[in-house]
Amino acid sequence: MLYWLLYQKLFPYFRLFRIFRYLTFRTVFASLTALLIGLLIGPYVIEKLREFQIGQYIREEGPQSHQKKSGTPTMGGVLICISILIPTLLWADLSNPFIWVVMLSTLAFGAIGFADDYIKVVHRRNQGLTGRQKLALQFLASGAVAVALLKLEVRGGYSTRLMVPFAKKFRPDLVWEWLGHIPHMHWLVFLPFVLFVMIVIAGASNAVNLTDGLDGLAIGCTIIAAGALTVLTYVSGHVVFSDYLELQRMPMVSELTVFCGAMVGASIGFLWYNAHPAEVFMGDVGSLALGGAIGTVAVVIKQELLLPFIGGVFILEALSVMLQVGSYKLRNGKRIFKMAPLHHHFELLGWSESKVIARFWILALVFALFALTTLKLR
């Protein structure tokens, strides 16, 4: 909105507004705007959550040390979504279709989380949406993203080819043309791509959700992952850097740098209130929205296979739950970890909550730095 007003409309009359054409400038201001929104309206949002008695319910089977957190305001993810979307609307070029794809995906996953949180709050001790309901809605939202990207691919703005880390030439296409030879089944050519996108985005959303179990843990890891995505998005759309790093250049995706910058700023602003001891929890409305945003950006910039490193801690947390459940069912009740997700395992080993959080942040940073080094290791 500001980009349209200050650069596209007023620049011909005021040459000073030339600076608004630069992506780096707008990304920095989007990040600062998101941070300021989070810091300024955070107390109001927290107070309103308290007023409406929207408090966190702590599971009895969780660590006993967490019971004292019961009643802490939750659904603070509303603050995160506002802090991301408003700066993006202000500083991004809204004629870019990828901006709308990512924003609407974030809103969709946030809405799923909001419904889940709302059910939990209204019906005390209720577990919210069932696992199947939540997964079905997530697949529906991520499937809509896949369809939108296919439409952009037809217009030449997107590619369905995968970029494989450490492989310069190997770029398999997820649209399998040979399936089109099956009579009356031409739509099957797009099925591998749609399924892949659904798994990546829904998986990322659930992974962030599972990580959100300690004060500041998930949002701190999000800051690091969003920072890495900001760099990757910028170089993917930059003619010099993409050529130097031998990346598939996609000029239109560079505008997503503004969105990623806003996500970094919004996450830092929320961490101010979510740091241990937390004044507010993000709830599913925040964790599902952030995970959906991270997964969608990774799909759009063709870094899906790098996502396990960009969000390494999120993946470890999700894997720990899958392994724990699998072990319990297949080994007659035997568990691998003392408790899953993984952060609870280390808590029960005797690590303090602050130590678990700090060490997981360090691990997230190591993963993100490794992800960025793969840009040249091709």
N, C-alpha and C positions, 0 to 999 in steps of 0.2 A: 504493500500500500504506500509506504513512504518512498520505496524505490520508484514506483510509478509516478508519484506526485513530484518528488524532488529531482529525479533524474529525467524521466521520460517527458514530463510536462514543463518543468521550470528550468531545466538545464539550458535550453536555447536562449533564455533571457538572463540567467545568472550562471556565469561560467564556473563559479565557485562550487556549484553542485556536481561538477565533474567527478568528484571523489566518490559519489554514490554509485558510480558504475563499477568500482573495484570490488571484487568478491571478498577479498581479505578484509577490507574495511567493514563491509556489511556483516560478515561473519563475526568479527570482534564485537560490533555493536549489538548484534542479535544475542550474543552470549552475555554481554553486560546487561542488556535489557531484561533477559530472562532471569539473571541473578537478582537484579533490583526488584523485579516483580515478586520473586520468591521471598526475598527478605522483607519487603514492605507489606505484602498482604498475608504473609505467613501467620503472624499473630492473630489477625482477624479470622482466618480460616480455622485455626486451632481453637479459638474461643467459640466459634459457631459449632464446631464438632462437639465440644464439651457441652454447649447449650442444648444441642439435640441429643445428648447422651449417646453419641456414636463412639462407643469404646471397644477396645480389642478384647475378644474372648480368647483366653489362653487354654489350650488343650491340657487336660489333666495328665495325659500320658507323656507330655513334654517334660523337659528338665524342670525340676521343682524350683530352681532359682528364678524361673521366668514367671512364676505365679504372681509375683509382686507387680508385674507389668500390666496385670489385668485392669481394664478400665481406661488405659491410655488411649487418647483419641486416635482413631484409625480413619481410613479413607482419605488420608492426606495426599494420595495420588492425584486427587482433583487439582491440588495446587501445582503439582508437577505438570499436568496436562495443560493447564492455563499458561504456565510459565514457558512452555515449549511453543505452543501454537500461536499465541499473540505476537511474540517477537518474529516468528516465521512469517506471519501475515504482514507484519510491518516492514521487514527488511528483505524479504525474498522477492524474486520476480514471479509474480503469480500467474504469468502467462505460460510458465514452465509446467508441463503436465506431471512431471515426476514429483514436484512439490505437493501437488494435490493427492497423488497416490499415497505418498508417505504420511501426509497429515490425516487423510481419511482412514488409513490403516491404523494409525495411532489412536484415533477417535473410536474406531470400531472395537479394538482390543480393550481400550479403556472402558467402553460401555459394557462389555462382557464382564470385566472386573467389577464395575460399579453394581451391576445386577447381582453378582455373587456376594459382594460386601453388604448390599442392602438387605438381601434375604437373611444373611447372618445377623444383622443388627436388629431387624424387625422381629425375627423369630429367634430368640435367645437360645444358644447352644445348638442351633441348626447349622449344618455344615455348608449351607449355601447351595449353589448349583451342584448337581451330581457331576462326577467325573466325565460321564458320557455326554451330558448336556454341555458342559464347558468345552470339551474337545470338539463336539459337533459345531458349536458356534465359532470356535477358533479356526476350524477347517473351512467353514463357510466364508469367514472374513479373508483368510489367506488365499482361498480359491478365487475370490473376487479380485484380489491383487494380481494373481496370475493371469486372469482374463484381461485385466486392464493393460498389463505389460505385453500380452500377445497382440493387442490392438495397436500398441505403440510400436511393436516390432514390425507389423505390417507397414507402418508409416515410415520405417527406417530409423526410428529413434532409439531402438533397443535391440539387443541380440540375445537369442536363446542359447548361445554357445557358452559352455563353462570355461572359466579360466582356472587352470590347474596349477597350484603352487609347485615351483621347481621344474615346471615343464613349459618351455617357450612355445612349442609348436602344437602340442596336444590340446586341442580345444573341441571336445565332442559337443555335438548339437543335441539338445534335449527334445527337439521336434523331430520325430522319427518319420521321415517321409514314406518309408517303405510300408508303414502301416496303412497308408492311404489306398493301397491296392486291394484291401479287404472290401468287398462290396457293401455299400450302405454304411460303412464304418469310417468315413473320412475324418471324423472328429477324433479318432484314436491317435492321430499323428501328434496331437497336442497333449495327450494324456500324461506321458512321462514328465513333461515340463510342469504341468499343473500339479501333479502329485509331489514332485520335488519341491516346488515352491511352498506347498501346503505344509510339508514336513519341516522345512527349514524355518518358516516363520512361526508356526505353532510350537515347534520345538524350542525356539529361542524364547518365546513368550512364557512357556511353562518352566524353562530353566531359570529365568530371572525370578519367577514366582517362588520356586523352591529355595532359592538363595536368600529370599527375604525372611530371615528368621532371627537375625541379631540386629541390634541398633546400629544403623549406618552401614551394614555389610553390603547389601545389594546396591544401595545408591552410590557407595564409594566405588564399587566395581563398575557400575554404570558410567561414572565419570571417566574412568580409564578407558573403557570400551568405546564410549562416545568420542573421546579424544582421538583414539586410533582411527575410528571411522571418519572423523573430520579430515585427518591427513590423507587417508585412502581416497576419500571422495574428491578432495582437491586435486590430487595428482592424476586421478582417472580422467578428469575433464580438462587438464592442462596440456596444451599441445606439446610443450617442450618436455615436461616431466614424463608424460605418458609415453612419448617416443623414446626417451632415454632409458626408461625402466621397461620398455617393450610391453606395455600394457595396451589392451584394446581401448583406444581413445573414444570416449563418449562425451562429447561437448555438453550435452544437455544435462548430464547428471551433476556437473560441477555446482549447479545451483543448490544441490542438497547439502553443500558445505555449510550454508546458512542454517539449515535445519539442525545439522549435527552440532554446530556451535551453540545453538539455542538449547539443545539437549544437555550439553556440558554445563552451561550457565544455570539452567533450571535444576540440574542435579546438585550442583554446588549450593545453590540457594536452599534446597530441601535438606541437604546434609546439615546445614546450620541448626535446624530444629530436630533432625533425626539422629544426630550424633549421641553417643552413649553419655548419660542416660537419656533416652529419646523422649521428646515432648509430644511427638506424633509419629504414627506409623503410616506407611504409604498404602497399605492394604492391597487387595487384588487390582483395584482400579489403577494403581500406580505401577505395580510390578508387571501386570499383563500388558499395559500400554507401552512401558519401556522396552519390554522384551519384543513386542510386536514391532516397535519402531526400529530397534536394532536389527531384527531379522529382515525387515522390509528394505532397509537401506543396504544391507549386505547383498540382498538379491538384486536390487536395482543396479548397484555398481559392480556386479559380477564377482563378488568376493565371498560367495557362499561357502566354498571349501576352506576359506581362511577364517571363517566365523568361529570354529572351535578354538582357535588361538586368540582371536580378538576378545572373545568372552570365555577364556579358559576356565575360570572359576565357576561360571554358570554351568558349563558342561560337566565339570567334576561333580558338582552338587547334584545335577540331574542323574548322572551315571551312578552315583552312590545310592540314590533311591531305587533305581532300576535293579542294581545288583542286590540290594537288601531284600527287595520284594521277591526277586527271582530265587535267591538263596532260601528265603523263608518257605516258599512254596515247593521248591524242588528238593530241599534237604531236610524235610520234616521239622520245620520250625527253627532251624539253625540260622543264625545271623552272622554276617561278615563284620558289621560295625556295631558298636554299642547302641547307636541310634542314628537314623538317617533323617534328613540330609547330613552331609559330611560335617558341617560346622558343629552339630550337636554331638557328634562322636568325639571331637576334640574337647568340647566342654566337659564331657563325662570322663575324659582322661585326666582332667584336673586343670586344663588351661582356663584362665580367666576370660570372660567375654571380650574384654578390650584386647587381650593378646590374640585371640582367634581372629578378631576383626582386622587388626593391624597386619598380621601375617598373611591373611587372605588377600588383603589389599596389595601387599608386596608381591604375592604370587600372581595376582591379576596384572600387575605392571610388567612382570617378567614375560608373561604370555603375550601381552600387547606389544612389547618391544620386539619379541621374536616374530610376531606377525608382520611388523613393519620391515624387519630385516629380510623377509622372504621376497620383498619387492625387487631386490637386486639379485637374490639367489635364484635365478631362473635360467 
